[in-house]
Amino acid sequence: MIISVEEAYKLYTEEDVIFADCRFNLQDSQWGMEQYQHRHIPNAVYFDLEKDLSGEVKSTGGRHPLPSLDTFTARLAERGINRDTTVVVYCQNRAFSSRMYWLLKFIGHPNVYLMNGGIQDWMETGYSVTKSNPIQSKSQYGDYQIQEHLVADMPYVKQHKEEERVVLIDSRSYERYLGKHEPIDHKAGHIPGAVNSDWTKILDENQLFKAKDNLKEYFMNYQDANEIIVYCGSGVTAAPNVVALWRAGFRNVRLYVGSFSDWISYEENEIETL
């Protein structure tokens, strides 16, 4: 569930609530931790996209593959989070907090919220921040329950993308979708059959998730879809599109975690350019 900064603060005052700071910069992997050490929401714990929210990069699987879920839940436990903990996630731009939010949903975590705003919004509302590290009481996470209906891998995408009423969404910029500009991956273009829906379009002028009704209108062309599969370059900026689709009322939505960087790691996979 997406909640406002004010609603997040109300949760902050309750017991057994932990904030997860997920700030990150894809061009500077140290930036997020540096920002956290400079200031963060009191008692927030830090999760690094590449160290905590992704697994080991291999020849296939993409640039930010799924972490081992045993390792991920161990990282949660190290920071005092167990299955009964209410978790509120935040970052600077909704992308990295959405990845964390999706991961927690994927392991069946019961109570997780995404704060619709960053630390600047928190401070502008008048709430305090700190540079002090919280005293972390290590926990045991407990059993997790993988929600297979939330994820897609390359074979799944390949098998289902041509099916009637299955929509494959490319969340990258239109230029990358067209194949005219590719700053990261060694091949340009998109998965054949995909439609483009730049993830930044689901944010308003304040870089917050748009209201539910606005998102319903934005995604109205997909309302007859039986299933929606969402990808980006490496399974990060597709996550806010997944969250936005959920907010708009769609339920049969899968994240292709490996995304385009995984797709192109298989030489036999075709690529489309326009």
N, C-alpha and C positions, 0 to 999 in steps of 0.2 A: 504494500500500500504506500502511495506517495502521500507525505504529510508536509504541512507548512513548517516554517521555522518555529512559529509559536506553538504548534502542536508538539513539535520535537522537544521544546523546552519543558512542556508539561510532563512529557515522559521522562525527561532528564531528572526531574525532582522525585521520581519514584524509585523504589528499590529494584535491584536486579535488572537494571537497564544499562547497557554498554554502548557507547558510540564508537563506530568504526570509521576512522579517518582514512580515506582511500586516495588522497591527492597524489597525482603522478604526472610526469611529463615525458612523453614518448621520445623527445629529443634530448632529455637530460634526466637520466634514471635516478639521480641523487636529489633532484629538486623536491620531490614530495616529502621525503624524510627531513630535509632541511627546513621546509615550511612547517612541518609538524613540530620540530624542535624549537622553531621560532615562536609559534603560538598555535594552540589548538583548543578545542572545547574541553573544559575540565573533565578529567577521567576518560577521555577518548584514547583509544589504542590505535596504533598505526598498522595498516596492511599495505604491503608493496605489491603492485601489479605483477611484477616479474618474479619476485621471491615467494609471494604468498598466494597469489590468485592465478598463477600459471604454472605449468609443469615444464619439464626439461624439453628444450627444443631439439628435435630430431630431423631426419631427412624428410619425413612427412608429419602431418599434424598441425602445421602452421606455426606462425611466429609467437603465438601465445596460447599453446594447447592447454587443455584442462590439467589442473594439478592432480596428483594422486589424491583421492578423497580421504584416504587414511591420513596422509600428510596434512591436507587442508584442515581436517577436523582436529588434528593434533595442534596446529597453529592456532586454531580458535581456542582450544583448551589452555594453551600457554598464556593466552591473554585473558583468561578468566571466563570464557564463553562456553556454556554447556547448552544442551538441547532446550532447556527451560528459560534461558536468558533471552530477554527482549533486546534486539539489536537495532540500532538506528545508524544507517550508513550515510556518509556525505563525502563530497569531493569538491573540486573547483568548477566543474563543468557538466556534471551529471553523467559523464561517460564511465568513469572508473567506479563510481558508487553503484552504477547500474550493473556493472560486471559483478561486483561483490553481492549485490542484491539478488541477481540471477543465480549465482553460485549457492547462496543460502537457500533459495527456493528449490534448487536442483537437489540438494541433500534433504529436502523436506523440513527445513527449520521452521517451526510453527509461527514464531513472532518476529518478523523483520519488517522494518520501515525504511523508506528512502526519503531523506530530508530534501525538500524541494528548495535548495539554496545551499550556498557554501558558507565558509567561516566569515566572509565579509558581510553576508546577509545576517548572520547570527550577531555579529558585532553591531551592525547598523540598527538592529532591533533593540539593542541595549543590553545584550547578555554578555557575560564575562568570558574571557579566554585566559589561558595560562601557558607557560612554557615548561611547567613542572611535569615530569613523567609520573603517571599514576602508579600506585603500588598494585602490581598485578598478582592476584591470587590464582595460582594455577588450578585448573579444574580437570575433570574428565568429561569429554563432550558427551559420550553416550552413543547409543545406536543412531545411525542415520539411515534414511530411506530414499534411495535414488529415485528421482522422478523422471523415468526414461522418456516420457511424452514431451519433455521440455527441450530435448537435445536432438541434434541431427549430426551424423558423420558423413563423410564423402560418399560411401556406397548408398546411404539412405537418400541423399540429395540426388545422386545419379539415377536412382530407381524411380523416384517420385516426382521429379521436377517437371516432367512432361505431362503428368496426369491432369485431367480436367478438374478445375476448381482447386488446384494447388497453386499457390502464388509463391514465387521465389523473389525475395526483396534484396536488392543490393543497397546497402546503407551508406556507401561512400559518396564522394562528390560526383556530380554529373560528368566532369572532365575525366575522372578516373574510370567511371562506368563506361564512357565512350571509348576509352583506350587512348585518348589524346594526351593525357598527362599521368605518368606513373612514377611518383617520387621514391617508392619503397621497394616494391616487388620487381622481380626480374622479367616478368611478362605483364603486358597491359591488356585491358579489356574487361570482360565480365563473363560469368557463367552463362552459357546459352539458355535463353528463355527467361532470364531475370529481368525484373523491372527496377527502375531506380527510384529510391526514396531517401534522399540525403538526410541523415539523422539529425542534422542541425535544424531542419525545418519543423521538428516537433517541439522546439524551444521558442519561447517568446522573446521580446526585445530585451528582457532582463536575464536571459539565459536560464529561464525556469521552464519546466514542463508546462505546456499549454493546458488549459482547462479540458475536462473530459469531453464536453460538447464540441469544442474546437477540434479535438483529436478525432472524434467520431466523424466529423465533416471531412477532415483531412484524409482519413483512411476509408472513406465511403465506397471507393471503387473496389474494395476488397471484402465488402460485407457478405457476398455470396460464396466466399472461399470456404472450402471444407478444412483447409490447413494452410498456414503461412509459415514459410521457412525464411529466416532472416540471416544474412551474412554481411560481412564488411571485409576489411583486409586481414584481420587476425582475431576476430571474435570479441573486440572491445567496444567499438562504436556502434556495432549492431545491437548491443545490449540495451541502450536507451530506446532504440526503436521497438524492441521486444516489450520493454516496460510501458512505452507509450501505447502500444497495441493492447496490452492488458488493460490499461487505464480506459481505453476507448471501448472496452467490453469484449474484445476478442479473447478466446480461450485456447484454441488449437494453434498455438504459436511455438515454433521450435527455433532455437539458436543453433546455427551451424558454427560451432566454436572454431574449428580450423579455418573456416572462411576461405577467401580467395587465395591466401598464401598456402593453404593446404591443397586446394583444388589444383593449382598449377604445379605442385610438387609431383603430380602423376603425369608423366609425359603423354599418356594416351588421352588425357582429358582435353576436350575442345574448348576454345575460347572464342568469344564473339566480340567484334568491334563494330562501331557504327561511324 
